[in-house]
Amino acid sequence: MSERILVVEDDDALRYALSRELEAAGYDVEQARDYRNALDVLETGGKRVAVLVVDLLLPGLNGFALARMARMRDRDIKIIHLTGADDIPMHEANGPILQSRCQQRFC
């Protein structure tokens, strides 16, 4: 039985690509476009979400706040933050931050 991962990302293409890669690696992946959808997944019965992969810049609620809410529901959930932003309040992180760096020729 593989671990269940919840990917929360408002960019549809990025969420889809990341979810496909995780599924190809053998994980059971759920997707959410915003924090409301994510909370619905976290609260539904069935298999426990072991890892939350969350974008820091979500509409309505930032990823740090969503991660804290997930931890209140399950203190053992693992958190991975995603961002393309440069000015991140690192002290708020409750897990590693994967930060994309824009290379000059691609910006």
Secondary structure, DSSP 4 states (H G I P E B T S, - for coil): -PPEEEEE-S-HHHHHHHHHHHHHTT-EEEEESSHHHHHHHHHSSSSPEEEEEEES--SSS-HHHHHHHHHHH-TT-EEEEEE--S---GGG-SS-EEE----GGG-
